[in-house]
Structure formats: structure tokens, C-alpha cells
């Protein structure tokens, strides 16, 4: 479930949104383009339109990422589903995590988890160009 989309502007579709501590991160789409924003409602600290998207499947789940570039920094939002175990009835119990990975010059600077689960909308594939998967 996606968190409130306070950083998306009227007329923009939320492609990803979550709270990271007292701040928010969002990717918003409009008219075939997307924008990454980080900050607080009314006080956006970072905006980028240089976005790429990657998906990777793995046993028991997969991960979707949107990466924003700004100078020598990369900001990658992700949603990941993993097999957390099996229930007594044999069904697959999924674990979901989402968050933000920050890199500078290719090195990990910070990793933050979203408060609650957030997912990247399938609509993002139609407007964000493919790019590399960022391991973390």
C-alpha cells in the first residue's frame, strides 16, 4: 500500500511514495514524464527528472527500483518482496520491504527503510526508461 502522496502535485499520478522518518520521498508522473522529490510537503529539498527503472526477480520474490541521478549522487527507491517462510498450510508467506538507497560516486552512503510498505506503480514502466539494477 502506498503512503500519502503529499510531494506529488495536483494532476500528478503517484508512482511511489513513502515516509522516511520525518521526511518523504516520492516519484510522481504526468504527461509521460516522471519526477523524483525528497523533503517535506511545502519544503522539497531535492528534485530530479533524470530517472531510470530496473526490475530483478529472484527465488521467492523480486525487486523494482527507480533511480534518480543528481550530479555524483544516485537516489534509488525500491520495493522488494521475499519469501519470509511457509505457513502451516504450506502457503508462501511474503515479506515486503521498501526504502531509499543513497550512493555517491558509486559508494553506498545511506540506506533508509520506508515507514510501512510502499510499492512502485506498474504505470512507472510506461514512462521511465530502463536502467541498471543497483545492488544493495
N, CA, C and O atoms as a DFTB+ gen file, in Angstrom:
544 C
 N C O
     1  1       0.841      -1.181       0.000
     2  2       0.000       0.000       0.000
     3  2       0.887       1.246       0.000
     4  3       1.873       1.315       0.734
     5  1       0.532       2.212      -0.817
     6  2       1.328       3.423      -0.951
     7  2       0.948       4.422       0.139
     8  3      -0.225       4.546       0.493
     9  1       1.928       5.124       0.663
    10  2       1.736       6.127       1.709
    11  2       1.129       7.393       1.101
    12  3       0.993       7.475      -0.120
    13  1       0.767       8.367       1.911
    14  2       0.239       9.634       1.385
    15  2       1.205      10.260       0.374
    16  3       2.422      10.116       0.489
    17  1       0.656      10.938      -0.593
    18  2       1.453      11.456      -1.698
    19  2       1.583      12.970      -1.639
    20  3       1.399      13.644      -2.653
    21  1       1.890      13.504      -0.492
    22  2       1.942      14.946      -0.298
    23  2       2.969      15.637      -1.193
    24  3       2.820      16.828      -1.465
    25  1       3.996      14.943      -1.656
    26  2       5.001      15.576      -2.507
    27  2       4.598      15.597      -3.983
    28  3       5.228      16.287      -4.785
    29  1       3.556      14.850      -4.347
    30  2       3.052      14.913      -5.722
    31  2       2.123      16.119      -5.821
    32  3       1.371      16.426      -4.896
    33  1       2.194      16.784      -6.951
    34  2       1.383      17.983      -7.170
    35  2       0.036      17.619      -7.776
    36  3      -0.116      16.523      -8.317
    37  1      -0.929      18.501      -7.698
    38  2      -2.226      18.216      -8.322
    39  2      -2.039      17.859      -9.799
    40  3      -1.290      18.518     -10.520
    41  1      -2.717      16.829     -10.224
    42  2      -2.619      16.371     -11.607
    43  2      -1.519      15.350     -11.842
    44  3      -1.451      14.765     -12.924
    45  1      -0.655      15.119     -10.860
    46  2       0.397      14.112     -10.988
    47  2      -0.081      12.795     -10.393
    48  3      -0.779      12.774      -9.379
    49  1       0.301      11.702     -11.032
    50  2      -0.028      10.372     -10.523
    51  2       1.110       9.885      -9.631
    52  3       2.270       9.949     -10.039
    53  1       0.814       9.406      -8.439
    54  2       1.878       8.872      -7.580
    55  2       2.371       7.538      -8.124
    56  3       1.587       6.603      -8.288
    57  1       3.666       7.446      -8.404
    58  2       4.268       6.199      -8.859
    59  2       4.949       5.470      -7.706
    60  3       5.091       4.248      -7.734
    61  1       5.365       6.222      -6.697
    62  2       5.940       5.693      -5.458
    63  2       5.905       6.823      -4.449
    64  3       6.146       7.980      -4.793
    65  1       5.602       6.486      -3.196
    66  2       5.612       7.491      -2.147
    67  2       5.720       6.809      -0.804
    68  3       5.013       5.837      -0.535
    69  1       6.605       7.316       0.046
    70  2       6.699       6.774       1.403
    71  2       7.344       7.788       2.338
    72  3       8.023       8.722       1.913
    73  1       7.107       7.568       3.620
    74  2       7.735       8.384       4.650
    75  2       9.042       7.723       5.060
    76  3       9.118       6.506       5.230
    77  1      10.074       8.557       5.216
    78  2      11.378       8.113       5.709
    79  2      11.680       9.034       6.885
    80  3      12.173      10.148       6.710
    81  1      11.375       8.549       8.083
    82  2      11.491       9.433       9.237
    83  2      10.509      10.579       9.092
    84  3       9.356      10.355       8.722
    85  1      10.941      11.811       9.375
    86  2      10.023      12.949       9.278
    87  2       9.864      13.477       7.845
    88  3       9.086      14.400       7.604
    89  1      10.599      12.892       6.903
    90  2      10.558      13.368       5.515
    91  2       9.864      12.349       4.625
    92  3       9.512      11.254       5.064
    93  1       9.674      12.730       3.369
    94  2       9.033      11.853       2.405
    95  2       9.862      11.788       1.135
    96  3      10.619      12.702       0.810
    97  1       9.695      10.682       0.432
    98  2      10.265      10.518      -0.894
    99  2       9.117      10.124      -1.816
   100  3       8.264       9.319      -1.442
   101  1       9.093      10.690      -3.017
   102  2       8.014      10.388      -3.954
   103  2       8.532      10.439      -5.379
   104  3       9.434      11.211      -5.704
   105  1       7.944       9.601      -6.221
   106  2       8.128       9.681      -7.665
   107  2       6.730       9.887      -8.220
   108  3       5.823       9.095      -7.966
   109  1       6.570      10.963      -8.982
   110  2       5.266      11.368      -9.487
   111  2       5.317      11.451     -11.001
   112  3       6.326      11.873     -11.566
   113  1       4.235      11.050     -11.668
   114  2       4.192      11.068     -13.122
   115  2       3.095      11.953     -13.665
   116  3       2.030      12.109     -13.067
   117  1       3.395      12.541     -14.844
   118  2       2.405      13.382     -15.509
   119  2       2.816      13.556     -16.963
   120  3       3.975      13.846     -17.259
   121  1       1.864      13.379     -17.862
   122  2       2.089      13.602     -19.296
   123  2       3.312      12.856     -19.832
   124  3       4.095      13.422     -20.595
   125  1       3.479      11.599     -19.440
   126  2       4.568      10.780     -19.965
   127  2       5.938      11.087     -19.390
   128  3       6.943      10.639     -19.941
   129  1       6.008      11.830     -18.310
   130  2       7.285      12.141     -17.665
   131  2       7.145      11.886     -16.163
   132  3       6.037      11.836     -15.628
   133  1       8.285      11.726     -15.498
   134  2       8.269      11.460     -14.060
   135  2       9.289      12.350     -13.363
   136  3      10.263      12.795     -13.970
   137  1       9.050      12.603     -12.073
   138  2       9.934      13.432     -11.271
   139  2      10.105      12.788      -9.895
   140  3       9.149      12.265      -9.323
   141  1      11.319      12.831      -9.374
   142  2      11.662      12.364      -8.034
   143  2      11.712      13.573      -7.123
   144  3      12.284      14.604      -7.478
   145  1      11.107      13.449      -5.937
   146  2      11.158      14.530      -4.950
   147  2      11.465      13.961      -3.574
   148  3      11.023      12.863      -3.235
   149  1      12.226      14.714      -2.783
   150  2      12.548      14.342      -1.412
   151  2      12.427      15.576      -0.532
   152  3      12.881      16.658      -0.906
   153  1      11.825      15.420       0.616
   154  2      11.709      16.527       1.560
   155  2      10.435      16.445       2.348
   156  3       9.954      15.361       2.676
   157  1       9.890      17.605       2.649
   158  2       8.636      17.713       3.384
   159  2       7.634      18.452       2.511
   160  3       8.017      19.227       1.634
   161  1       6.346      18.210       2.753
   162  2       5.345      18.974       1.998
   163  2       5.599      20.474       2.161
   164  3       5.730      20.966       3.282
   165  1       5.666      21.185       1.059
   166  2       5.931      22.616       1.081
   167  2       7.399      22.968       1.221
   168  3       7.755      24.145       1.173
   169  1       8.266      21.964       1.393
   170  2       9.706      22.205       1.561
   171  2      10.493      21.072       0.898
   172  3      11.163      20.297       1.581
   173  1      10.412      20.978      -0.416
   174  2      11.117      19.946      -1.166
   175  2      12.596      20.302      -1.204
   176  3      12.962      21.420      -1.566
   177  1      13.447      19.348      -0.828
   178  2      14.894      19.569      -0.757
   179  2      15.623      19.139      -2.020
   180  3      16.679      19.677      -2.349
   181  1      15.052      18.159      -2.730
   182  2      15.723      17.620      -3.914
   183  2      14.690      17.202      -4.936
   184  3      13.696      16.553      -4.608
   185  1      14.937      17.582      -6.183
   186  2      14.093      17.200      -7.308
   187  2      14.999      16.721      -8.423
   188  3      16.054      17.306      -8.668
   189  1      14.584      15.645      -9.108
   190  2      15.347      15.154     -10.256
   191  2      14.383      14.558     -11.274
   192  3      13.412      13.888     -10.921
   193  1      14.673      14.818     -12.545
   194  2      13.907      14.203     -13.631
   195  2      14.774      13.215     -14.406
   196  3      14.312      12.632     -15.387
   197  1      16.022      13.020     -13.984
   198  2      16.936      12.044     -14.611
   199  2      16.703      10.695     -13.935
   200  3      17.415      10.326     -13.001
   201  1      15.682       9.954     -14.424
   202  2      15.256       8.719     -13.780
   203  2      15.456       7.503     -14.676
   204  3      15.345       7.581     -15.900
   205  1      15.755       6.377     -14.031
   206  2      15.767       5.081     -14.704
   207  2      15.033       4.088     -13.810
   208  3      14.837       4.331     -12.619
   209  1      14.629       2.962     -14.405
   210  2      13.896       1.936     -13.679
   211  2      14.503       0.575     -13.954
   212  3      14.925       0.291     -15.075
   213  1      14.547      -0.268     -12.930
   214  2      15.066      -1.624     -13.081
   215  2      14.211      -2.592     -12.287
   216  3      13.622      -2.234     -11.267
   217  1      14.152      -3.823     -12.769
   218  2      13.443      -4.884     -12.059
   219  2      14.332      -6.121     -12.072
   220  3      15.033      -6.400     -13.045
   221  1      14.281      -6.849     -10.970
   222  2      15.039      -8.091     -10.877
   223  2      14.201      -9.093     -10.092
   224  3      13.688      -8.793      -9.014
   225  1      14.074     -10.288     -10.660
   226  2      13.382     -11.369      -9.970
   227  2      14.405     -12.266      -9.300
   228  3      15.535     -12.396      -9.771
   229  1      14.006     -12.879      -8.208
   230  2      14.846     -13.871      -7.574
   231  2      13.941     -14.884      -6.886
   232  3      12.746     -14.644      -6.713
   233  1      14.517     -16.021      -6.494
   234  2      13.731     -17.106      -5.909
   235  2      12.883     -16.574      -4.761
   236  3      13.406     -16.036      -3.785
   237  1      11.589     -16.728      -4.889
   238  2      10.693     -16.306      -3.829
   239  2      10.308     -14.842      -3.858
   240  3       9.692     -14.361      -2.907
   241  1      10.646     -14.114      -4.910
   242  2      10.252     -12.709      -4.948
   243  2      10.916     -11.918      -6.039
   244  3      11.220     -12.446      -7.108
   245  1      11.143     -10.648      -5.770
   246  2      11.760      -9.763      -6.737
   247  2      11.839      -8.351      -6.188
   248  3      11.361      -8.060      -5.091
   249  1      12.454      -7.485      -6.975
   250  2      12.615      -6.093      -6.570
   251  2      12.424      -5.185      -7.770
   252  3      12.859      -5.497      -8.879
   253  1      11.768      -4.055      -7.533
   254  2      11.610      -2.994      -8.529
   255  2      12.283      -1.754      -7.966
   256  3      12.167      -1.459      -6.776
   257  1      12.988      -1.029      -8.833
   258  2      13.726       0.163      -8.407
   259  2      13.492       1.318      -9.368
   260  3      13.316       1.119     -10.570
   261  1      13.494       2.514      -8.826
   262  2      13.566       3.737      -9.625
   263  2      14.756       4.517      -9.082
   264  3      14.842       4.783      -7.883
   265  1      15.675       4.880      -9.980
   266  2      16.876       5.604      -9.578
   267  2      16.862       7.003     -10.169
   268  3      16.634       7.187     -11.364
   269  1      17.111       7.987      -9.312
   270  2      17.226       9.386      -9.719
   271  2      18.690       9.788      -9.603
   272  3      19.357       9.455      -8.624
   273  1      19.180      10.496     -10.595
   274  2      20.568      10.970     -10.580
   275  2      20.605      12.472     -10.377
   276  3      19.778      13.212     -10.910
   277  1      21.592      12.911      -9.586
   278  2      21.813      14.334      -9.342
   279  2      23.305      14.515      -9.091
   280  3      23.802      14.180      -8.015
   281  1      24.016      15.042     -10.079
   282  2      25.474      15.195     -10.019
   283  2      26.099      13.832      -9.759
   284  3      25.826      12.900     -10.516
   285  1      26.930      13.667      -8.719
   286  2      27.551      12.359      -8.494
   287  2      26.776      11.514      -7.480
   288  3      27.309      10.536      -6.955
   289  1      25.525      11.885      -7.204
   290  2      24.663      11.121      -6.302
   291  2      23.620      10.334      -7.091
   292  3      23.153      10.769      -8.143
   293  1      23.263       9.154      -6.551
   294  2      22.142       8.359      -7.060
   295  2      21.233       8.055      -5.878
   296  3      21.688       7.649      -4.809
   297  1      19.938       8.261      -6.097
   298  2      18.914       8.014      -5.086
   299  2      18.000       6.933      -5.645
   300  3      17.288       7.167      -6.622
   301  1      18.013       5.756      -5.036
   302  2      17.246       4.628      -5.540
   303  2      16.138       4.268      -4.556
   304  3      16.405       3.872      -3.422
   305  1      14.889       4.410      -5.005
   306  2      13.761       3.915      -4.219
   307  2      13.478       2.496      -4.697
   308  3      13.631       2.184      -5.878
   309  1      13.062       1.643      -3.766
   310  2      12.836       0.249      -4.142
   311  2      11.668      -0.339      -3.372
   312  3      11.315       0.113      -2.283
   313  1      11.080      -1.367      -3.979
   314  2      10.163      -2.237      -3.248
   315  2      10.598      -3.664      -3.536
   316  3      10.870      -4.034      -4.678
   317  1      10.656      -4.459      -2.469
   318  2      11.184      -5.820      -2.548
   319  2      10.204      -6.781      -1.879
   320  3       9.679      -6.520      -0.796
   321  1       9.980      -7.892      -2.557
   322  2       9.175      -8.976      -1.997
   323  2      10.067     -10.204      -1.886
   324  3      10.724     -10.591      -2.852
   325  1      10.090     -10.812      -0.711
   326  2      10.882     -12.020      -0.483
   327  2      10.012     -13.077       0.193
   328  3       8.985     -12.773       0.799
   329  1      10.449     -14.307       0.071
   330  2       9.752     -15.385       0.773
   331  2      10.190     -15.319       2.225
   332  3      11.368     -15.502       2.534
   333  1       9.244     -15.059       3.116
   334  2       9.551     -14.948       4.536
   335  2       9.387     -16.290       5.247
   336  3       9.803     -16.442       6.396
   337  1       8.787     -17.250       4.571
   338  2       8.575     -18.567       5.157
   339  2       7.335     -19.194       4.565
   340  3       6.738     -18.670       3.625
   341  1       6.965     -20.311       5.125
   342  2       5.764     -21.007       4.683
   343  2       4.824     -21.140       5.865
   344  3       5.254     -21.440       6.979
   345  1       3.551     -20.917       5.626
   346  2       2.549     -21.074       6.669
   347  2       2.323     -22.548       6.962
   348  3       2.803     -23.407       6.222
   349  1       1.607     -22.845       8.018
   350  2       1.295     -24.228       8.390
   351  2       0.569     -24.975       7.283
   352  3       0.690     -26.194       7.161
   353  1      -0.187     -24.235       6.477
   354  2      -0.920     -24.870       5.383
   355  2      -0.074     -24.984       4.110
   356  3      -0.584     -25.399       3.070
   357  1       1.216     -24.619       4.180
   358  2       2.131     -24.740       3.040
   359  2       2.142     -23.542       2.121
   360  3       2.877     -23.530       1.134
   361  1       1.339     -22.529       2.422
   362  2       1.305     -21.367       1.537
   363  2       2.553     -20.492       1.740
   364  3       3.186     -20.504       2.796
   365  1       2.862     -19.768       0.733
   366  2       4.017     -18.870       0.720
   367  2       3.692     -17.618       1.535
   368  3       2.708     -16.936       1.247
   369  1       4.497     -17.310       2.537
   370  2       4.358     -16.071       3.304
   371  2       5.364     -15.060       2.768
   372  3       6.574     -15.262       2.872
   373  1       4.863     -13.988       2.201
   374  2       5.735     -12.985       1.592
   375  2       6.124     -11.917       2.611
   376  3       5.328     -11.528       3.466
   377  1       7.359     -11.457       2.498
   378  2       7.827     -10.318       3.274
   379  2       8.061      -9.160       2.323
   380  3       8.681      -9.339       1.274
   381  1       7.578      -7.981       2.668
   382  2       7.744      -6.829       1.789
   383  2       8.532      -5.745       2.509
   384  3       8.277      -5.439       3.673
   385  1       9.500      -5.165       1.788
   386  2      10.248      -4.027       2.303
   387  2      10.355      -2.993       1.196
   388  3      10.328      -3.320       0.009
   389  1      10.474      -1.757       1.604
   390  2      10.672      -0.672       0.642
   391  2      11.543       0.369       1.311
   392  3      11.601       0.465       2.537
   393  1      12.223       1.152       0.478
   394  2      13.096       2.144       1.068
   395  2      13.837       2.975       0.044
   396  3      13.464       3.050      -1.126
   397  1      14.903       3.599       0.527
   398  2      15.715       4.523      -0.250
   399  2      17.184       4.203      -0.017
   400  3      17.634       4.117       1.125
   401  1      17.924       4.027      -1.096
   402  2      19.362       3.804      -1.057
   403  2      20.031       5.038      -1.661
   404  3      19.661       5.468      -2.754
   405  1      21.011       5.609      -0.960
   406  2      21.717       6.796      -1.453
   407  2      23.166       6.411      -1.710
   408  3      23.834       5.846      -0.844
   409  1      23.645       6.725      -2.918
   410  2      25.031       6.461      -3.298
   411  2      25.690       7.736      -3.782
   412  3      25.052       8.591      -4.396
   413  1      26.975       7.847      -3.497
   414  2      27.778       8.955      -4.020
   415  2      28.992       8.347      -4.690
   416  3      29.723       7.565      -4.083
   417  1      29.199       8.708      -5.933
   418  2      30.325       8.194      -6.720
   419  2      30.381       6.667      -6.655
   420  3      31.463       6.089      -6.561
   421  1      29.209       6.010      -6.704
   422  2      29.144       4.558      -6.738
   423  2      29.256       3.863      -5.393
   424  3      29.194       2.635      -5.336
   425  1      29.419       4.604      -4.320
   426  2      29.530       4.001      -2.982
   427  2      28.264       4.267      -2.173
   428  3      27.683       5.350      -2.249
   429  1      27.846       3.269      -1.401
   430  2      26.673       3.437      -0.555
   431  2      26.958       4.451       0.548
   432  3      27.943       4.335       1.276
   433  1      26.082       5.445       0.658
   434  2      26.201       6.483       1.679
   435  2      25.181       6.237       2.789
   436  3      25.490       6.402       3.969
   437  1      23.967       5.844       2.410
   438  2      22.910       5.622       3.389
   439  2      21.851       4.702       2.805
   440  3      21.659       4.640       1.591
   441  1      21.174       3.997       3.684
   442  2      20.024       3.172       3.313
   443  2      18.956       3.408       4.370
   444  3      19.222       3.283       5.565
   445  1      17.758       3.746       3.934
   446  2      16.657       4.038       4.846
   447  2      15.439       3.218       4.450
   448  3      15.144       3.060       3.266
   449  1      14.744       2.705       5.436
   450  2      13.512       1.958       5.199
   451  2      12.319       2.897       5.249
   452  3      12.299       3.871       6.002
   453  1      11.339       2.584       4.441
   454  2      10.078       3.327       4.484
   455  2       9.320       2.948       5.743
   456  3       9.425       1.824       6.234
   457  1       8.558       3.899       6.258
   458  2       7.634       3.614       7.344
   459  2       6.434       2.951       6.692
   460  3       5.657       3.619       6.009
   461  1       6.271       1.666       6.889
   462  2       5.218       0.918       6.208
   463  2       5.682       0.496       4.830
   464  3       6.717       0.948       4.340
   465  1       4.910      -0.368       4.220
   466  2       5.256      -0.871       2.882
   467  2       4.763       0.089       1.815
   468  3       3.655       0.618       1.907
   469  1       5.583       0.310       0.809
   470  2       5.202       1.137      -0.337
   471  2       5.585       0.368      -1.589
   472  3       6.591      -0.341      -1.599
   473  1       4.808       0.497      -2.624
   474  2       5.099      -0.209      -3.868
   475  2       5.246       0.774      -5.020
   476  3       4.675       1.864      -5.019
   477  1       6.025       0.354      -5.993
   478  2       6.194       1.146      -7.214
   479  2       5.068       0.757      -8.166
   480  3       4.880      -0.425      -8.457
   481  1       4.332       1.731      -8.644
   482  2       3.205       1.506      -9.539
   483  2       3.670       0.900     -10.865
   484  3       4.730       1.253     -11.380
   485  1       2.877      -0.003     -11.400
   486  2       3.166      -0.598     -12.709
   487  2       3.165       0.470     -13.803
   488  3       3.775       0.274     -14.855
   489  1       2.493       1.588     -13.570
   490  2       2.460       2.680     -14.548
   491  2       3.850       3.266     -14.794
   492  3       4.096       3.860     -15.844
   493  1       4.755       3.102     -13.836
   494  2       6.099       3.671     -13.970
   495  2       6.838       3.100     -15.180
   496  3       7.620       3.809     -15.814
   497  1       6.603       1.837     -15.505
   498  2       7.290       1.204     -16.642
   499  2       7.024       1.915     -17.956
   500  3       7.882       1.938     -18.839
   501  1       5.847       2.492     -18.088
   502  2       5.477       3.140     -19.339
   503  2       6.164       4.485     -19.531
   504  3       6.252       4.969     -20.660
   505  1       6.656       5.105     -18.454
   506  2       7.195       6.455     -18.606
   507  2       8.647       6.628     -18.136
   508  3       9.253       7.672     -18.376
   509  1       9.201       5.616     -17.472
   510  2      10.593       5.731     -17.015
   511  2      11.439       4.743     -17.799
   512  3      11.110       3.559     -17.882
   513  1      12.520       5.228     -18.367
   514  2      13.359       4.382     -19.219
   515  2      14.108       3.335     -18.383
   516  3      14.398       3.572     -17.210
   517  1      14.419       2.190     -18.978
   518  2      15.153       1.149     -18.269
   519  2      16.567       1.608     -17.913
   520  3      17.174       2.414     -18.618
   521  1      17.062       1.084     -16.823
   522  2      18.428       1.393     -16.384
   523  2      18.984       0.222     -15.600
   524  3      18.345      -0.827     -15.514
   525  1      20.170       0.389     -15.025
   526  2      20.802      -0.709     -14.307
   527  2      20.158      -0.966     -12.945
   528  3      19.646      -0.057     -12.292
   529  1      20.202      -2.226     -12.546
   530  2      19.788      -2.620     -11.198
   531  2      20.897      -2.220     -10.239
   532  3      22.072      -2.446     -10.526
   533  1      20.541      -1.631      -9.109
   534  2      21.523      -1.178      -8.119
   535  2      21.548      -2.192      -6.973
   536  3      20.609      -2.237      -6.179
   537  1      22.600      -3.005      -6.871
   538  2      22.653      -3.984      -5.774
   539  2      22.804      -3.300      -4.421
   540  3      23.435      -2.250      -4.300
   541  1      22.210      -3.921      -3.409
   542  2      22.327      -3.389      -2.035
   543  2      22.054      -4.475      -1.044
   544  3      22.100      -4.235       0.163
